[in-house]
């Protein structure tokens, strides 16, 4: 979704405030060939072939009985600088959505509301007339400095906006009813906009018609700029944006409490139809202590024990051409006492 004019008119944006948001790119630091603290997690591919480009048929699950923290990154694809014409419109060719669940809500038309904002940050919530799951997950906003403690209900989509180059940029979204997140870096070079692509799930991933994370409550704390997810199945997770620039976005995740260990703690979701019609076509993974990465086609990959996993594209696609690649890694267990 491109930034809308009404939002831009409402924000007082300066180049100085945009520059203040810049953070050092984590991937620009020297990479360690071997990190003694990282652990390998089980990665399993549950993808299925489909013909509909608007159905997420790619599912890559991450499981571990000991992992306590990890990092999710959205990274511009290798070909980002070669894109002449970006494509991002949906493609419903060969799609039959007639059997999808439809849950009506209390509104007759889409409602958009700003639930929290500062001069350089904004949370925008949407409620739709229908969605595939009930919108039962409340969103709580806490800002101790300004004595704000509010809870909002019936939210289907929440967007995170920040400032860049004298305008607002949407960089992260979450769907509270099913736990799907999408992230993207700031637009590359002189590009005005880039697309969303693959989604990621954080928490106990279970099947309820499709993979979901059942979230009991989402809390945004303005003091430490974190999102806390309280899971219906037990435990919680804290998500914090650690880096955001024109190359990548890095989100650190800390798992807490009694999270079910018989379920994946994270999952990547995407779509693949053909090599030129997909949001992800290739995977690469790094086994612990290895001196090279494994590589495979996304539909041919089976399982691996990996300390880092990349899911993305090496060839431009006609579907969400500028969408980022996704990387999960820096898996850590609880420090030994």
N, C-alpha and C positions, 0 to 999 in steps of 0.2 A: 504494500500500500504506500503510495507516494505521500509526502507531507502535504497537508491541505492548507489552503490560503488563509483560512480563518485562524489556524493555530499560529502561523507565521506573523500575522498582523497583531496577534494578542501578546506576543513575546517581545521584550526589548532586548535585542541581541547585539552584542558588540564583539569586535574582533579580539579585544583583550580578554573578555570572559571565555571566548572559545579557546583561546590559547591556554588559559588556565586549566582547561580540562585535559590537556595533553599529558599522557603518562608514558614512561619509557616502555618500548616494545620488548616484551619478555624474550621473544624468539631472537632478538638481536644480540643477546648475551651468549657467550661461548657455551655450547652444549656439552654436557658430560657424556663420555662414552659409556660410563657405568656409574650409576648412583647406588651406593650400598643401601640406601633407605627405601628405594622403590621396590615394589613387589609386582609379580606377574598375576594377572587375573584371567579367568576363563572367558574366552570370547567365542560365541556361538552364532552362526548365521542361520536364521529362520526365514529367510526370504523366499518368496514364491513368485512364479511368473504370472504376469497379467498383461492385458492389452490396454487398459484404461490408464492414461497418464496422470489422472487426478486421484489415483488410489495409491496409498503408501504400501507397496509390496515388499520393500526392503526393511528387514528387521534384524539388527545385530545386537545381541544381548551381552551384558557384562556381569559376571558373577564372581563373588569371593566371600568366604566366611570371615575374613579379617580386615578387609579394606575399610578405612575410616575417612580418607580424603582423596580427592582427585581433581584434575583440571579438565575443563571443556574449552576447546578453542574453535572459533570460526575464523577461517583463514581464506583470503582471496585466492581463487584458483590460479595455477601457474600461467594460464593464458589470459589473465585479466587485462593486461595491457594491449592485447591484440583485438579486443572486441570493438567492432565498428558500429553494429546495430545490436542493441540489447533486446532480448525477448523475454517477456515475463507473463504474458496473458495465459490464462488457463486453457487447457486442451481437453475437451470432453469427448473427443473421438473415441468410439468403442466403449463408452461409459454407460452403465445402467445403474443409476442411483435409486431406483424405485423401491428397493428393499431396505434402504438405510433407515434406521430409527429416526423418528421425528418427535421431539418433545416440545410442546407449546409453552410459552412463557407468559408473563403478565403484560407484555407490551405488544402493540399492533405493528409498530415500525421500529427500526433500529434506533437505540438510544445511545448517544455518546456523551460521556461526562468526564471532566477532569477531577480526579479524586485526590491528587496531591501535586503541588508544584512549588518550585523555587525559581529564581531568575535563570538558572541554567539546567533545570531538571524537571521532568513532568511525567506523571503516571496518568494514562488515559484509559478509561474502561468502557467497554461496549456490552450492551445487552441486545440480543437478537430476538425476533419473534419466535424463532424455532432453533433448536440445536439437537444434536444427536444424543446428548445426555442432559439430565437435569442440572441446572446451575446451582448446586447446593453448597459450594465451597465459598465461604465468606472471605473477604480481603480486609485485613486490619492495617491501618496506617498509624504509626507511632512516631511522633516528633517531640521529644521531651523539651527541647529548647523553646519551642513555640506552643507548648502545652496542647498538643494535638493527639488525640486518641480516638479514632473513628473506625467504625466497621461498616463495610459496604457489602450488599448481598446481590445475588442474581447477576453475576458477572460472567460472561462467556469468554471475553478476551481482554487482556490488560497489556498495554503498550508502554515501553520505556522510551522516552525521548530525551535527547541531550542536544547540546549546541555544537555546531561545527561550521566554519566559514560563513558566519553571519546568518545562519538559519537553523531551524530545528531539524534533527535527524532522529528517525525511529531506528533503534538499534537492537531491541530485544522485545519479544512478546511471550506471553504465557496464556494458555487456555486452562483456567482453574478446573473446569469440569472433568478433564481427562489427563491433565498434567503434562501436556505437550509444550515445549519451549522451542523457539526459533531465535537464532542470533545472527548478526551480521556485523562486519567491521564498518568503520566509516568509509564513505565512497573512495575508491582508488583514484589517485592522481587527480585529474581534472573532471572525472565522472561526477555527474550530479546526483546519481542514485544507483544503487545495486539491489538485486533481488534477494528475497529469502529463498531458501531451498529446503535442505534436510532439517528434521526436527530431532530433539533429544528429550529423553525422559530421565528424571532423577527420582529415586526412591524405589520401593518394592513394586516391580513391574508385574502386572497380572493380566490375564485375559478376561475382558468383559465385552464380548463381541469383537473387540480388537485390543491390542496392548494398551493399557492405561496405567497411570499411577493415581490411586484414590487419595486425594488430598483433603484433609479435614479442615485445615485453615492455612491461609497464606498471610504472613505478616511482613510488612516492610518497615524497617527501623531506620529513620532518617539519620540518627546519630552515627551509626556505624555503616550505613548504606548497605544493608544486607536484607535479603529475602529469606525468611524462615518458613519452611514447609513442614507442617505437622501432618503425619500420614495416618490414615484411618487404620492401617494394619499395624501401627506401632512405630515409634521412633520419629526422628525429624532430620532435616537437612538445612544447612545454611548455605546460601549462594551469594557470592560477592564478586562484582566486576573488578578484576585486578589490572586489566590493561584494555585500552580501546584506542586504536589508531587506524591509519589508512592501509594497514596490512592485515591486522588481525584483531580479534576480541578474545580475551581470556577470562574465564569465569572459574573461580575456585569453589569447590563443594566440600563441605564437612558434614559427615554423617554422624548422628548422635542417637543415643538411646537404643531401645530394643527393636531395631529394624529386622524384619524377618529375613533370615539368611538362606531360606530355601527358595527365594525368588531373586531374579537379577536385581542389582542395585542401580542399574542404568541401562538405557537402550538407545540406539540410533535408529531413526525411521526415515525412509526416503523412498524414491521411486526409480524404477528402471524399466524401460520398454525396449529401446535399442541403444546402440552406442551414440547416436545423435539425438536421442529423445529420452533424457533422464535428468535426475538431480544428483545421482551418484552412479559411477560406473566401475570404479576401481577401489581396491583396498590395499593397504600396506600395514604391516605390524612388526614390532620389534620384540623378539624374545629376550628375556632377562639375560644379560651378560653376552649377548650375541654381537658379532662384528658386522652383521648385515641385516637388512630388513627382508621379510617375506613379502611377496607381492602376488596379487591374483585379481581376476575379474570378480566383480561383486557377486555375480550369480554362481561362480564356481568355488568361491571360498567356503570352507566348512567350519573348522574350529582352530583355535590356537590358544596358547598361553602367552600373553603379551603384556609388556610394560607400557606400550603406547600403540594406539590404533588410529590410522588415518583412513577416512572414507571420502572419496571425492572424484575428480575428473581430470583427465589429461587432454581431452578433446572437447572443444566447445559443443554445447548442446543447444538445440532449438527451444528447449524448455528451461526457463529460469537461467538464461545463459550466464549471468554474472553472479549467481548464487555461490556462497562460499563452500569450501571443503570443511569437513569437521574432523577434529582430532580429540581423542580422549587419552589421557595419560597422567603421569605423575601420581600413580596409585601408591598410597602409603597406608600402612597398618598403624595401629595405635603404638606410640613410642614405648619402648621397653623401659620399665622402671628399675 
